[in-house]
């Protein structure tokens, strides 16, 4: 199976997450809150988040 194909359970989990979080739009000047709310926890490491924050400001 190609690595680009998701198994049924992973697809179900992603669909649930998108259903729960996909409609959220943050009106915030806090980029950390924006990223935390938009992406699943654990997708972006703390080090990556810090690097993004450094670029953002």
mmCIF file of the N, C-alpha and C atoms, coordinates in Angstrom:
data_MODEL
# 
_entry.id   MODEL 
# 
loop_
_atom_site.group_PDB 
_atom_site.id 
_atom_site.type_symbol 
_atom_site.label_atom_id 
_atom_site.label_alt_id 
_atom_site.label_comp_id 
_atom_site.label_asym_id 
_atom_site.label_entity_id 
_atom_site.label_seq_id 
_atom_site.pdbx_PDB_ins_code 
_atom_site.Cartn_x 
_atom_site.Cartn_y 
_atom_site.Cartn_z 
_atom_site.occupancy 
_atom_site.B_iso_or_equiv 
_atom_site.pdbx_formal_charge 
_atom_site.auth_seq_id 
_atom_site.auth_comp_id 
_atom_site.auth_asym_id 
_atom_site.auth_atom_id 
_atom_site.pdbx_PDB_model_num 
ATOM 1   N N  . UNK A 1 1  ? 0.850   -1.177 0.000  1.00 0.00 ? 1  UNK A N  1 
ATOM 2   C CA . UNK A 1 1  ? 0.000   0.000  0.000  1.00 0.00 ? 1  UNK A CA 1 
ATOM 3   C C  . UNK A 1 1  ? 0.898   1.243  0.000  1.00 0.00 ? 1  UNK A C  1 
ATOM 4   N N  . UNK A 1 2  ? 0.658   2.204  -0.894 1.00 0.00 ? 2  UNK A N  1 
ATOM 5   C CA . UNK A 1 2  ? 1.466   3.427  -0.913 1.00 0.00 ? 2  UNK A CA 1 
ATOM 6   C C  . UNK A 1 2  ? 1.321   4.192  0.399  1.00 0.00 ? 2  UNK A C  1 
ATOM 7   N N  . UNK A 1 3  ? 2.375   4.882  0.785  1.00 0.00 ? 3  UNK A N  1 
ATOM 8   C CA . UNK A 1 3  ? 2.342   5.608  2.058  1.00 0.00 ? 3  UNK A CA 1 
ATOM 9   C C  . UNK A 1 3  ? 1.364   6.776  2.027  1.00 0.00 ? 3  UNK A C  1 
ATOM 10  N N  . UNK A 1 4  ? 0.946   7.212  0.846  1.00 0.00 ? 4  UNK A N  1 
ATOM 11  C CA . UNK A 1 4  ? 0.011   8.327  0.754  1.00 0.00 ? 4  UNK A CA 1 
ATOM 12  C C  . UNK A 1 4  ? -1.440  7.905  1.021  1.00 0.00 ? 4  UNK A C  1 
ATOM 13  N N  . UNK A 1 5  ? -1.677  6.616  1.115  1.00 0.00 ? 5  UNK A N  1 
ATOM 14  C CA . UNK A 1 5  ? -3.029  6.112  1.367  1.00 0.00 ? 5  UNK A CA 1 
ATOM 15  C C  . UNK A 1 5  ? -3.232  5.963  2.871  1.00 0.00 ? 5  UNK A C  1 
ATOM 16  N N  . UNK A 1 6  ? -4.328  6.548  3.380  1.00 0.00 ? 6  UNK A N  1 
ATOM 17  C CA . UNK A 1 6  ? -4.618  6.456  4.812  1.00 0.00 ? 6  UNK A CA 1 
ATOM 18  C C  . UNK A 1 6  ? -5.493  5.237  5.071  1.00 0.00 ? 6  UNK A C  1 
ATOM 19  N N  . UNK A 1 7  ? -5.260  4.594  6.195  1.00 0.00 ? 7  UNK A N  1 
ATOM 20  C CA . UNK A 1 7  ? -6.145  3.496  6.553  1.00 0.00 ? 7  UNK A CA 1 
ATOM 21  C C  . UNK A 1 7  ? -7.477  4.067  7.047  1.00 0.00 ? 7  UNK A C  1 
ATOM 22  N N  . UNK A 1 8  ? -8.471  3.232  7.082  1.00 0.00 ? 8  UNK A N  1 
ATOM 23  C CA . UNK A 1 8  ? -9.827  3.661  7.424  1.00 0.00 ? 8  UNK A CA 1 
ATOM 24  C C  . UNK A 1 8  ? -9.892  4.333  8.797  1.00 0.00 ? 8  UNK A C  1 
ATOM 25  N N  . UNK A 1 9  ? -9.224  3.762  9.777  1.00 0.00 ? 9  UNK A N  1 
ATOM 26  C CA . UNK A 1 9  ? -9.282  4.313  11.141 1.00 0.00 ? 9  UNK A CA 1 
ATOM 27  C C  . UNK A 1 9  ? -8.648  5.701  11.206 1.00 0.00 ? 9  UNK A C  1 
ATOM 28  N N  . UNK A 1 10 ? -7.503  5.878  10.545 1.00 0.00 ? 10 UNK A N  1 
ATOM 29  C CA . UNK A 1 10 ? -6.843  7.189  10.525 1.00 0.00 ? 10 UNK A CA 1 
ATOM 30  C C  . UNK A 1 10 ? -7.725  8.222  9.839  1.00 0.00 ? 10 UNK A C  1 
ATOM 31  N N  . UNK A 1 11 ? -8.341  7.838  8.755  1.00 0.00 ? 11 UNK A N  1 
ATOM 32  C CA . UNK A 1 11 ? -9.227  8.739  8.030  1.00 0.00 ? 11 UNK A CA 1 
ATOM 33  C C  . UNK A 1 11 ? -10.428 9.129  8.886  1.00 0.00 ? 11 UNK A C  1 
ATOM 34  N N  . UNK A 1 12 ? -10.953 8.167  9.633  1.00 0.00 ? 12 UNK A N  1 
ATOM 35  C CA . UNK A 1 12 ? -12.074 8.427  10.532 1.00 0.00 ? 12 UNK A CA 1 
ATOM 36  C C  . UNK A 1 12 ? -11.677 9.420  11.632 1.00 0.00 ? 12 UNK A C  1 
ATOM 37  N N  . UNK A 1 13 ? -10.486 9.233  12.200 1.00 0.00 ? 13 UNK A N  1 
ATOM 38  C CA . UNK A 1 13 ? -9.992  10.133 13.250 1.00 0.00 ? 13 UNK A CA 1 
ATOM 39  C C  . UNK A 1 13 ? -9.803  11.537 12.695 1.00 0.00 ? 13 UNK A C  1 
ATOM 40  N N  . UNK A 1 14 ? -9.213  11.633 11.503 1.00 0.00 ? 14 UNK A N  1 
ATOM 41  C CA . UNK A 1 14 ? -9.015  12.939 10.872 1.00 0.00 ? 14 UNK A CA 1 
ATOM 42  C C  . UNK A 1 14 ? -10.354 13.612 10.590 1.00 0.00 ? 14 UNK A C  1 
ATOM 43  N N  . UNK A 1 15 ? -11.318 12.864 10.094 1.00 0.00 ? 15 UNK A N  1 
ATOM 44  C CA . UNK A 1 15 ? -12.641 13.421 9.807  1.00 0.00 ? 15 UNK A CA 1 
ATOM 45  C C  . UNK A 1 15 ? -13.301 13.946 11.079 1.00 0.00 ? 15 UNK A C  1 
ATOM 46  N N  . UNK A 1 16 ? -13.180 13.202 12.182 1.00 0.00 ? 16 UNK A N  1 
ATOM 47  C CA . UNK A 1 16 ? -13.743 13.653 13.460 1.00 0.00 ? 16 UNK A CA 1 
ATOM 48  C C  . UNK A 1 16 ? -13.078 14.941 13.925 1.00 0.00 ? 16 UNK A C  1 
ATOM 49  N N  . UNK A 1 17 ? -11.744 14.998 13.781 1.00 0.00 ? 17 UNK A N  1 
ATOM 50  C CA . UNK A 1 17 ? -11.021 16.191 14.213 1.00 0.00 ? 17 UNK A CA 1 
ATOM 51  C C  . UNK A 1 17 ? -11.448 17.390 13.371 1.00 0.00 ? 17 UNK A C  1 
ATOM 52  N N  . UNK A 1 18 ? -11.526 17.208 12.045 1.00 0.00 ? 18 UNK A N  1 
ATOM 53  C CA . UNK A 1 18 ? -11.938 18.304 11.173 1.00 0.00 ? 18 UNK A CA 1 
ATOM 54  C C  . UNK A 1 18 ? -13.364 18.748 11.478 1.00 0.00 ? 18 UNK A C  1 
ATOM 55  N N  . UNK A 1 19 ? -14.221 17.798 11.783 1.00 0.00 ? 19 UNK A N  1 
ATOM 56  C CA . UNK A 1 19 ? -15.598 18.132 12.134 1.00 0.00 ? 19 UNK A CA 1 
ATOM 57  C C  . UNK A 1 19 ? -15.633 18.984 13.401 1.00 0.00 ? 19 UNK A C  1 
ATOM 58  N N  . UNK A 1 20 ? -14.766 18.655 14.343 1.00 0.00 ? 20 UNK A N  1 
ATOM 59  C CA . UNK A 1 20 ? -14.725 19.382 15.610 1.00 0.00 ? 20 UNK A CA 1 
ATOM 60  C C  . UNK A 1 20 ? -14.011 20.720 15.508 1.00 0.00 ? 20 UNK A C  1 
ATOM 61  N N  . UNK A 1 21 ? -12.963 20.794 14.682 1.00 0.00 ? 21 UNK A N  1 
ATOM 62  C CA . UNK A 1 21 ? -12.108 21.974 14.667 1.00 0.00 ? 21 UNK A CA 1 
ATOM 63  C C  . UNK A 1 21 ? -12.066 22.724 13.343 1.00 0.00 ? 21 UNK A C  1 
ATOM 64  N N  . UNK A 1 22 ? -12.562 22.144 12.291 1.00 0.00 ? 22 UNK A N  1 
ATOM 65  C CA . UNK A 1 22 ? -12.412 22.724 10.962 1.00 0.00 ? 22 UNK A CA 1 
ATOM 66  C C  . UNK A 1 22 ? -13.093 24.062 10.774 1.00 0.00 ? 22 UNK A C  1 
ATOM 67  N N  . UNK A 1 23 ? -14.157 24.316 11.493 1.00 0.00 ? 23 UNK A N  1 
ATOM 68  C CA . UNK A 1 23 ? -14.897 25.552 11.318 1.00 0.00 ? 23 UNK A CA 1 
ATOM 69  C C  . UNK A 1 23 ? -14.408 26.710 12.162 1.00 0.00 ? 23 UNK A C  1 
ATOM 70  N N  . UNK A 1 24 ? -13.493 26.445 13.050 1.00 0.00 ? 24 UNK A N  1 
ATOM 71  C CA . UNK A 1 24 ? -13.023 27.492 13.940 1.00 0.00 ? 24 UNK A CA 1 
ATOM 72  C C  . UNK A 1 24 ? -12.158 28.491 13.200 1.00 0.00 ? 24 UNK A C  1 
ATOM 73  N N  . UNK A 1 25 ? -12.427 29.746 13.423 1.00 0.00 ? 25 UNK A N  1 
ATOM 74  C CA . UNK A 1 25 ? -11.580 30.810 12.908 1.00 0.00 ? 25 UNK A CA 1 
ATOM 75  C C  . UNK A 1 25 ? -11.298 31.735 14.089 1.00 0.00 ? 25 UNK A C  1 
ATOM 76  N N  . UNK A 1 26 ? -10.030 31.898 14.393 1.00 0.00 ? 26 UNK A N  1 
ATOM 77  C CA . UNK A 1 26 ? -9.657  32.707 15.534 1.00 0.00 ? 26 UNK A CA 1 
ATOM 78  C C  . UNK A 1 26 ? -9.376  34.127 15.096 1.00 0.00 ? 26 UNK A C  1 
ATOM 79  N N  . UNK A 1 27 ? -9.971  35.058 15.787 1.00 0.00 ? 27 UNK A N  1 
ATOM 80  C CA . UNK A 1 27 ? -9.636  36.460 15.604 1.00 0.00 ? 27 UNK A CA 1 
ATOM 81  C C  . UNK A 1 27 ? -8.779  36.815 16.800 1.00 0.00 ? 27 UNK A C  1 
ATOM 82  N N  . UNK A 1 28 ? -7.523  36.570 16.643 1.00 0.00 ? 28 UNK A N  1 
ATOM 83  C CA . UNK A 1 28 ? -6.612  36.740 17.765 1.00 0.00 ? 28 UNK A CA 1 
ATOM 84  C C  . UNK A 1 28 ? -5.282  37.271 17.269 1.00 0.00 ? 28 UNK A C  1 
ATOM 85  N N  . UNK A 1 29 ? -4.684  38.099 18.081 1.00 0.00 ? 29 UNK A N  1 
ATOM 86  C CA . UNK A 1 29 ? -3.344  38.579 17.765 1.00 0.00 ? 29 UNK A CA 1 
ATOM 87  C C  . UNK A 1 29 ? -2.296  37.634 18.327 1.00 0.00 ? 29 UNK A C  1 
ATOM 88  N N  . UNK A 1 30 ? -2.739  36.573 18.977 1.00 0.00 ? 30 UNK A N  1 
ATOM 89  C CA . UNK A 1 30 ? -1.821  35.608 19.577 1.00 0.00 ? 30 UNK A CA 1 
ATOM 90  C C  . UNK A 1 30 ? -1.624  34.430 18.623 1.00 0.00 ? 30 UNK A C  1 
ATOM 91  N N  . UNK A 1 31 ? -0.511  34.424 17.870 1.00 0.00 ? 31 UNK A N  1 
ATOM 92  C CA . UNK A 1 31 ? -0.278  33.354 16.892 1.00 0.00 ? 31 UNK A CA 1 
ATOM 93  C C  . UNK A 1 31 ? -0.214  31.966 17.519 1.00 0.00 ? 31 UNK A C  1 
ATOM 94  N N  . UNK A 1 32 ? 0.281   31.876 18.758 1.00 0.00 ? 32 UNK A N  1 
ATOM 95  C CA . UNK A 1 32 ? 0.367   30.570 19.422 1.00 0.00 ? 32 UNK A CA 1 
ATOM 96  C C  . UNK A 1 32 ? -1.041  29.993 19.611 1.00 0.00 ? 32 UNK A C  1 
ATOM 97  N N  . UNK A 1 33 ? -1.955  30.806 20.039 1.00 0.00 ? 33 UNK A N  1 
ATOM 98  C CA . UNK A 1 33 ? -3.341  30.354 20.223 1.00 0.00 ? 33 UNK A CA 1 
ATOM 99  C C  . UNK A 1 33 ? -3.956  29.963 18.879 1.00 0.00 ? 33 UNK A C  1 
ATOM 100 N N  . UNK A 1 34 ? -3.665  30.748 17.860 1.00 0.00 ? 34 UNK A N  1 
ATOM 101 C CA . UNK A 1 34 ? -4.165  30.442 16.528 1.00 0.00 ? 34 UNK A CA 1 
ATOM 102 C C  . UNK A 1 34 ? -3.669  29.078 16.061 1.00 0.00 ? 34 UNK A C  1 
ATOM 103 N N  . UNK A 1 35 ? -2.374  28.820 16.197 1.00 0.00 ? 35 UNK A N  1 
ATOM 104 C CA . UNK A 1 35 ? -1.802  27.543 15.769 1.00 0.00 ? 35 UNK A CA 1 
ATOM 105 C C  . UNK A 1 35 ? -2.290  26.395 16.639 1.00 0.00 ? 35 UNK A C  1 
ATOM 106 N N  . UNK A 1 36 ? -2.363  26.627 17.952 1.00 0.00 ? 36 UNK A N  1 
ATOM 107 C CA . UNK A 1 36 ? -2.843  25.580 18.864 1.00 0.00 ? 36 UNK A CA 1 
ATOM 108 C C  . UNK A 1 36 ? -4.277  25.180 18.539 1.00 0.00 ? 36 UNK A C  1 
ATOM 109 N N  . UNK A 1 37 ? -5.090  26.155 18.177 1.00 0.00 ? 37 UNK A N  1 
ATOM 110 C CA . UNK A 1 37 ? -6.480  25.869 17.881 1.00 0.00 ? 37 UNK A CA 1 
ATOM 111 C C  . UNK A 1 37 ? -6.710  25.281 16.508 1.00 0.00 ? 37 UNK A C  1 
ATOM 112 N N  . UNK A 1 38 ? -5.812  25.526 15.608 1.00 0.00 ? 38 UNK A N  1 
ATOM 113 C CA . UNK A 1 38 ? -6.017  25.105 14.225 1.00 0.00 ? 38 UNK A CA 1 
ATOM 114 C C  . UNK A 1 38 ? -5.486  23.710 13.927 1.00 0.00 ? 38 UNK A C  1 
ATOM 115 N N  . UNK A 1 39 ? -4.421  23.312 14.590 1.00 0.00 ? 39 UNK A N  1 
ATOM 116 C CA . UNK A 1 39 ? -3.782  22.036 14.274 1.00 0.00 ? 39 UNK A CA 1 
ATOM 117 C C  . UNK A 1 39 ? -3.886  21.061 15.443 1.00 0.00 ? 39 UNK A C  1 
ATOM 118 N N  . UNK A 1 40 ? -3.968  19.772 15.147 1.00 0.00 ? 40 UNK A N  1 
ATOM 119 C CA . UNK A 1 40 ? -4.053  18.773 16.219 1.00 0.00 ? 40 UNK A CA 1 
ATOM 120 C C  . UNK A 1 40 ? -2.835  18.839 17.139 1.00 0.00 ? 40 UNK A C  1 
ATOM 121 N N  . UNK A 1 41 ? -3.069  18.646 18.415 1.00 0.00 ? 41 UNK A N  1 
ATOM 122 C CA . UNK A 1 41 ? -1.984  18.666 19.385 1.00 0.00 ? 41 UNK A CA 1 
ATOM 123 C C  . UNK A 1 41 ? -0.957  17.603 19.027 1.00 0.00 ? 41 UNK A C  1 
ATOM 124 N N  . UNK A 1 42 ? 0.305   17.989 19.057 1.00 0.00 ? 42 UNK A N  1 
ATOM 125 C CA . UNK A 1 42 ? 1.382   17.065 18.738 1.00 0.00 ? 42 UNK A CA 1 
ATOM 126 C C  . UNK A 1 42 ? 1.850   17.151 17.299 1.00 0.00 ? 42 UNK A C  1 
ATOM 127 N N  . UNK A 1 43 ? 1.072   17.818 16.441 1.00 0.00 ? 43 UNK A N  1 
ATOM 128 C CA . UNK A 1 43 ? 1.469   17.943 15.040 1.00 0.00 ? 43 UNK A CA 1 
ATOM 129 C C  . UNK A 1 43 ? 2.687   18.854 14.909 1.00 0.00 ? 43 UNK A C  1 
ATOM 130 N N  . UNK A 1 44 ? 2.702   19.923 15.685 1.00 0.00 ? 44 UNK A N  1 
ATOM 131 C CA . UNK A 1 44 ? 3.817   20.867 15.673 1.00 0.00 ? 44 UNK A CA 1 
ATOM 132 C C  . UNK A 1 44 ? 4.515   20.758 17.020 1.00 0.00 ? 44 UNK A C  1 
ATOM 133 N N  . UNK A 1 45 ? 5.815   20.474 16.985 1.00 0.00 ? 45 UNK A N  1 
ATOM 134 C CA . UNK A 1 45 ? 6.561   20.333 18.238 1.00 0.00 ? 45 UNK A CA 1 
ATOM 135 C C  . UNK A 1 45 ? 6.756   21.705 18.882 1.00 0.00 ? 45 UNK A C  1 
ATOM 136 N N  . UNK A 1 46 ? 7.110   21.694 20.136 1.00 0.00 ? 46 UNK A N  1 
ATOM 137 C CA . UNK A 1 46 ? 7.353   22.943 20.861 1.00 0.00 ? 46 UNK A CA 1 
ATOM 138 C C  . UNK A 1 46 ? 8.483   23.736 20.203 1.00 0.00 ? 46 UNK A C  1 
ATOM 139 N N  . UNK A 1 47 ? 9.536   23.053 19.762 1.00 0.00 ? 47 UNK A N  1 
ATOM 140 C CA . UNK A 1 47 ? 10.663  23.723 19.092 1.00 0.00 ? 47 UNK A CA 1 
ATOM 141 C C  . UNK A 1 47 ? 10.211  24.354 17.773 1.00 0.00 ? 47 UNK A C  1 
ATOM 142 N N  . UNK A 1 48 ? 9.381   23.631 17.020 1.00 0.00 ? 48 UNK A N  1 
ATOM 143 C CA . UNK A 1 48 ? 8.868   24.180 15.758 1.00 0.00 ? 48 UNK A CA 1 
ATOM 144 C C  . UNK A 1 48 ? 7.963   25.378 16.027 1.00 0.00 ? 48 UNK A C  1 
ATOM 145 N N  . UNK A 1 49 ? 7.167   25.288 17.072 1.00 0.00 ? 49 UNK A N  1 
ATOM 146 C CA . UNK A 1 49 ? 6.288   26.388 17.438 1.00 0.00 ? 49 UNK A CA 1 
ATOM 147 C C  . UNK A 1 49 ? 7.097   27.621 17.822 1.00 0.00 ? 49 UNK A C  1 
ATOM 148 N N  . UNK A 1 50 ? 8.151   27.424 18.589 1.00 0.00 ? 50 UNK A N  1 
ATOM 149 C CA . UNK A 1 50 ? 9.023   28.546 18.962 1.00 0.00 ? 50 UNK A CA 1 
ATOM 150 C C  . UNK A 1 50 ? 9.668   29.177 17.731 1.00 0.00 ? 50 UNK A C  1 
ATOM 151 N N  . UNK A 1 51 ? 10.105  28.348 16.777 1.00 0.00 ? 51 UNK A N  1 
ATOM 152 C CA . UNK A 1 51 ? 10.705  28.868 15.542 1.00 0.00 ? 51 UNK A CA 1 
ATOM 153 C C  . UNK A 1 51 ? 9.678   29.668 14.741 1.00 0.00 ? 51 UNK A C  1 
ATOM 154 N N  . UNK A 1 52 ? 8.458   29.158 14.660 1.00 0.00 ? 52 UNK A N  1 
ATOM 155 C CA . UNK A 1 52 ? 7.403   29.893 13.961 1.00 0.00 ? 52 UNK A CA 1 
ATOM 156 C C  . UNK A 1 52 ? 7.104   31.221 14.651 1.00 0.00 ? 52 UNK A C  1 
ATOM 157 N N  . UNK A 1 53 ? 7.092   31.209 15.970 1.00 0.00 ? 53 UNK A N  1 
ATOM 158 C CA . UNK A 1 53 ? 6.836   32.437 16.722 1.00 0.00 ? 53 UNK A CA 1 
ATOM 159 C C  . UNK A 1 53 ? 7.925   33.476 16.467 1.00 0.00 ? 53 UNK A C  1 
ATOM 160 N N  . UNK A 1 54 ? 9.169   33.020 16.359 1.00 0.00 ? 54 UNK A N  1 
ATOM 161 C CA . UNK A 1 54 ? 10.283  33.938 16.101 1.00 0.00 ? 54 UNK A CA 1 
ATOM 162 C C  . UNK A 1 54 ? 10.133  34.592 14.729 1.00 0.00 ? 54 UNK A C  1 
ATOM 163 N N  . UNK A 1 55 ? 9.666   33.829 13.757 1.00 0.00 ? 55 UNK A N  1 
ATOM 164 C CA . UNK A 1 55 ? 9.476   34.371 12.408 1.00 0.00 ? 55 UNK A CA 1 
ATOM 165 C C  . UNK A 1 55 ? 8.256   35.281 12.369 1.00 0.00 ? 55 UNK A C  1 
ATOM 166 N N  . UNK A 1 56 ? 7.220   34.899 13.089 1.00 0.00 ? 56 UNK A N  1 
ATOM 167 C CA . UNK A 1 56 ? 5.959   35.634 13.078 1.00 0.00 ? 56 UNK A CA 1 
ATOM 168 C C  . UNK A 1 56 ? 6.150   37.062 13.595 1.00 0.00 ? 56 UNK A C  1 
ATOM 169 N N  . UNK A 1 57 ? 6.976   37.207 14.630 1.00 0.00 ? 57 UNK A N  1 
ATOM 170 C CA . UNK A 1 57 ? 7.161   38.538 15.240 1.00 0.00 ? 57 UNK A CA 1 
ATOM 171 C C  . UNK A 1 57 ? 8.257   39.249 14.609 1.00 0.00 ? 57 UNK A C  1 
# 
